[in-house]
């Protein structure tokens, strides 16, 4: 794994991105190096939180695991999926807000820039379809890096997709629909 110094010496290296798919049982993470001509997969996995422990205890566990990931990988940017709330399940969004809060706190505490993306934008940037299924996202990630197997669980693919979306956004490879549709007044 490249150290921070080795990354700086590589003229093709642009930045290291930690993508996170928040959860209170499984939090997916993916680490990529945004480089030319294509992004390099560094690491991916899940943080498994004990489902039978209290939410405050899971949040402490999440903080510790994120601290370890950041210390190990030294990302330049942390990319996180924005909250999505379906009217039938408002409690889910509230609970995910707890996990996102810990993620944002840990990243900023380390001075890491945080980028946030809507789920449909992440899916659109990777598959061309803003309502892609979990299986479509897994296959897309498998194809980007020619992986022998689908990333499993799907949270890993989701986190890598967040990182890729961020990389494409900051390098100008995807269009911002808001800027295209807005008009000057």
N, C-alpha and C positions, 0 to 999 in steps of 0.2 A: 504494500500500500504506500502510495507516495506521501512523503512528508510535506509540510507546508512549504519548505524551502525548495524541494524538487518541483513542486507545482509551479512556483513562481519562475523557475528557470526555463520551463517548457513554453516556447512561444505560441503553441497551439492551445494551451490551457487558458480558459477564461475565468471559471469560478467553480467552486464546489457547492452543490446544493443538497440540502437535507429536506426531502419531501416527507410529510407526515399526514397520515390518515387517522384522525383522532378517534379514540374509543375508550370505553371504561372497562372492557374485557380484553379486547385486542386493539392495540394501536400499531398500525402498519408504519414502517419507515423504509425509505429508500435513499441511498446516497449515490449521486452521480457527479462526475466531473464534466462540466460543460466545456467541450474542447472541439477543435476543428480537426477533421471534417465532421466528426459525429460525437455525440456524448458517450462517455465511458461509464459503464456500470461498475460501481465500487462495492456496494453492499446493499442488502435488502433483507427485511425480516419483520418480525412482530415482537412487540413487548406484550407479554401475556400477564394480565393483572388477575389476581385471585378474585373470582366472582363472588365468593361468599364473605369477603371482608367488606367493611364499611366503605362508603364512597370516600370519606376523608383519608382512610388508610390506602386506598387505591391511588388517590392523587399523590400521596407522598411517595408511593412506589413508582408511579409514573415519573415524578420529578427526578428521582434517583437514577432511573434508567435513562432518561433523556440527558442528564448530566454526563453519564458515562458515554453515551453516543457522541455527544458534542465534544467531549474531551478526546475521544478516540479519532474522530473523523475531521474535526476542525472545519466545519462548513463556513462558507462566506455568506450564505443565504439560507433561511429556513422558509420553506413553502408549505402552507397549510390550507386545507380545504375549508372554505367558509361554511358557516352553519346553514343548514337547510331545515326548515320546519314545515312539516305537513300538518294541515289543520286537524287531522285525525290523531296525530301523535305529538302534541306540543311538549310533553314531558321528555321525550327523547332529545329534542333540541336543547332543553334546559340542562339535561345531564351531560350532553356533549359539550355544552358551554363550559362546564367545569374542567373537562379535559383540555379543551382549547386554551382556557385561561392559563393552565399550568404550562402548556407548550409555549405560548407567547411569552410568559414570564421568564421561563428558563432561557429561551433564545435571546431575549432582550437583555437579560442579566449578563449574558456573555458578549453583548455588543453585536449580536448577529442581526442583520437586516431581516425583517419578516415580510413576506409577500403572501397575500391571501387570494384564492381563486374560487369562483363558484363551481360547483360540481359539473354543471352542464358545459361550462367553458373548458374545463379539464378534459371532459369526454370529447368535446368538439375538436380540441387541439390534437388529440391522439387518433381518433377514429373518423373524424369528419361528421360525426353524429352526436348531438348534445344529449341524447337520451340513450346512449349505449348501455347494454347490460353488463353485469359483472363479468360474464364469460367473454364478451367482446373485448372488454378492457384487458383481461388476462391474455387473450390471444394477441392483442395489439402489442402489449409489452413483450410477450414472447417473441414476436416478429422483429421488434426494434433491435433486440440484442441476440437474435438467433438462439434463444434458450432451448435446450433439449426438452424441458418440461414446462408446463404452465406454472407461473408463480402461484404458490399456494401457501397459506390461504389468500383469498382475493384481496385482502387488506394490503398485502405486499405490492400487488400490481397497482392498486389505487394510490399508494404512497409514491411509487416510481412514476406514475402518471402525473401526480402533482408536481414532482421535481422536473419532469420533462416539460410540462406546461410552463412552469416558471422559467426554465432555460430558454424555451422558444420565445417567451414574452420579453425577457430582458435582452435577448439577442436580436429582437425585431423580426423573428421568423413567423409570428402569427399576428394577425390583425386584431386590433381592439375594436369590437363592434360598437362600443359607446362613442369612440372618436369618429368612426365612419358615419354614424347616424346623427351626430350632433351638428347643429348649424351655428354659424356666428350670428349673434344678434346685433 
